[in-house]
């Protein structure tokens, strides 16, 4: 559970709220969320829109190493926020709201 008491998985599953990813990204991975670093990867992926991005493209854009990006993408896929199509990763439209947590690289 996050400090606000909301379940991050429920927050991700309910896009009707004002910021469905707020608790999901603000809750650490060890506590069932994705954590703030993954929010930066998410925002970078969302910026690619329909074109998507390869692991290497996201790594260069976001500033994390490819292994870290791969870890984030797998976690985003587990929450159905991202999907891989061939060598490229794409944001899904399941949860289109911005995370609001991205930091400048």
Secondary structure by P-SEA (a helix, b strand, c coil): cccccccaaaaaaccccccccccccccccccccccaaaaaaaaaaaaaccccccaaaaaaaacccaaaaaaaaaaaaaaccccccccbbbbbccccccccccccc
